[in-house]
């Protein structure tokens, strides 16, 4: 029944055991900043309720297992500071993980919810909650303090918030190769900002 497991900032060594899959209701796994070696076992993909996986800055090597894509509830994946590969040895995996984390941050800002919020204890997730609200139920997702306006102004705020949350979902696609790159994220945010400012001046 263990839901949260953190060994962060220790000097633990050894490898990640395949038996980690026995923790079937685990939601948070944080082993950042240790001395863990070996590869990430395929069995990690059996942690179907996992929302946060942090094993950055260890000594892991080998390929990131494709079974990670089975964790549909995953909200945050942090793997930099290892010698892991999926696209070769050019650091692209870490970049894709950073894009994912940025998407989650955008969702947190515009919804005022965190991946560990108690409303997601039923196995749902922040990402799925936002995704399922698209496009007709966004008003139930966007932070109410952003909507303390009247009439057309609310419609404008909702339109821009929806665009940003849609961008956030593109950052958080399960397969790393399907995620938008950070240059395109920045370009999209700039375009949204320009449209917002032009509309604000017009009204």
C-alpha positions in Angstrom: 0.0 0.0 0.0 3.1 2.3 -0.1 2.3 5.4 -2.1 5.3 7.7 -1.7 8.9 6.6 -1.5 11.8 9.0 -1.3 15.5 8.3 -0.7 16.5 11.7 -2.0 20.0 13.1 -1.2 21.6 10.0 0.3 24.6 7.8 -0.8 22.6 4.7 -1.6 24.2 2.4 -4.2 23.3 -0.7 -5.9 20.6 -1.2 -8.7 16.9 -0.7 -9.0 15.4 -4.2 -8.3 12.8 -5.6 -10.7 10.6 -6.2 -7.6 9.9 -2.5 -7.5 6.9 -3.5 -9.6 5.3 -5.0 -6.5 4.6 -1.5 -5.2 1.5 -1.4 -7.3 -0.1 1.7 -5.8 3.1 3.8 -5.7 2.5 7.4 -6.8 5.9 9.1 -6.1 9.3 7.6 -6.5 12.2 10.0 -5.7 15.8 8.7 -5.7 17.5 11.9 -6.9 21.1 12.4 -6.0 22.3 9.0 -5.0 24.9 6.5 -6.4 22.4 4.0 -8.0 24.0 2.0 -10.9 22.8 -0.4 -13.5 19.8 0.1 -15.8 16.2 1.0 -15.2 14.3 -2.3 -15.1 11.5 -3.0 -17.6 9.2 -3.7 -14.7 9.1 0.0 -13.9 6.3 0.1 -16.5 4.1 -1.9 -14.2 3.8 1.0 -11.8 0.6 2.2 -13.5 -0.4 4.7 -10.8 3.0 6.4 -10.7 2.8 10.2 -11.1 6.3 11.4 -10.2 9.5 9.5 -11.1 12.7 11.2 -10.1 16.0 9.3 -10.4 18.2 12.1 -11.6 21.9 12.5 -10.8 22.8 8.9 -10.2 25.0 6.5 -12.1 22.4 4.8 -14.2 23.3 3.6 -17.7 21.7 1.8 -20.6 18.5 2.6 -22.5 15.4 4.1 -21.0 12.9 1.2 -21.1 10.1 1.7 -23.5 7.7 0.3 -20.8 7.8 3.8 -19.2 5.2 4.7 -21.9 2.8 2.3 -20.1 2.6 4.6 -17.1 -0.3 6.7 -18.4 -0.7 8.6 -15.1 2.9 9.9 -15.1 3.1 13.6 -14.5 6.8 14.2 -14.0 9.8 12.3 -15.2 13.3 13.5 -14.2 16.3 11.5 -15.5 19.2 14.0 -16.1 22.6 13.5 -14.6 22.8 9.8 -15.7 24.3 8.0 -18.7 21.0 6.9 -20.0 20.2 6.7 -23.7 17.2 6.5 -26.0 18.3 8.7 -28.9 22.0 8.1 -28.6 24.5 9.9 -26.4 23.6 13.6 -27.2 21.5 14.4 -24.2 18.2 14.5 -26.1 16.5 12.4 -23.5 17.1 14.8 -20.7 15.9 17.7 -22.9 12.7 15.9 -23.6 12.2 15.2 -19.9 12.7 18.9 -19.2 10.0 19.7 -21.8 7.6 17.3 -20.0 8.3 19.0 -16.7 7.8 22.4 -18.2 4.3 21.3 -19.5 3.4 20.2 -16.0 4.5 23.5 -14.6 2.2 25.4 -17.1 -0.7 23.2 -16.0 0.1 23.9 -12.3 0.2 27.7 -12.9 -3.1 27.9 -14.8 -5.1 25.4 -12.7 -3.6 26.0 -9.3 -3.4 22.2 -8.8 -0.4 20.0 -8.3 0.2 16.5 -9.5 0.0 15.3 -5.9 -3.3 17.0 -5.1 -5.7 14.8 -3.2 -8.2 15.1 -6.0 -6.0 12.8 -8.0 -5.8 10.0 -5.4 -8.3 7.9 -7.3 -5.8 7.1 -10.0 -6.5 10.1 -12.2 -3.9 12.7 -12.9 -3.4 16.4 -13.5 -2.6 15.7 -17.2 -5.7 13.6 -17.7 -7.9 16.1 -15.9 -6.8 18.9 -18.2 -6.9 16.7 -21.3 -10.5 15.5 -20.6 -11.7 19.1 -20.1 -10.7 20.0 -23.7 -12.3 21.9 -25.3 -15.7 22.4 -23.7 -15.1 22.2 -20.0 -12.1 24.4 -19.6 -13.9 26.8 -17.2 -13.9 24.0 -14.6 -10.1 23.6 -14.9 -8.7 27.1 -15.2 -7.9 28.8 -11.8 -11.0 30.8 -10.7 -8.9 33.8 -9.7 -8.1 34.3 -13.4 -11.8 34.5 -14.2 -12.8 37.3 -11.9 -13.9 39.3 -14.9 -17.1 39.9 -16.7 -18.6 39.3 -20.1 -16.2 39.2 -23.1 -13.1 39.5 -20.9 -13.8 36.0 -19.5 -14.1 34.6 -23.0 -10.8 36.2 -23.9 -9.0 34.8 -20.9 -10.5 31.4 -21.5 -9.3 31.4 -25.1 -5.7 32.2 -24.2 -5.6 29.9 -21.2 -7.0 27.1 -23.4 -4.2 27.7 -25.9 -1.5 27.5 -23.2 -3.0 24.4 -21.7 -3.2 22.7 -25.1 0.5 23.6 -25.5 1.3 22.1 -22.1 -0.4 18.8 -23.2 1.8 18.8 -26.3 4.8 19.1 -23.9 3.6 16.1 -21.9 3.0 13.4 -24.5 3.9 10.0 -23.1 6.5 9.1 -25.8 9.4 11.6 -25.7 9.8 11.7 -29.5 6.2 12.9 -29.8 6.7 16.0 -27.6 7.1 19.5 -29.0 10.6 20.9 -28.7 11.4 23.9 -26.5 12.1 26.3 -29.3 8.6 25.7 -30.6 7.2 26.1 -27.1 8.8 29.5 -26.7 7.6 30.6 -30.2 4.1 29.5 -29.4 4.0 31.3 -26.1 5.3 34.5 -27.7 2.5 34.3 -30.3 -0.1 33.8 -27.6 1.3 36.8 -25.7 1.2 39.1 -28.8 -2.4 38.2 -29.5 -3.4 38.8 -25.9 -1.7 42.2 -25.8 -3.2 43.3 -29.1 -6.7 42.2 -27.9 -6.2 44.0 -24.6 -5.3 47.3 -26.3 -8.3 46.9 -28.7 -10.7 46.6 -25.8 
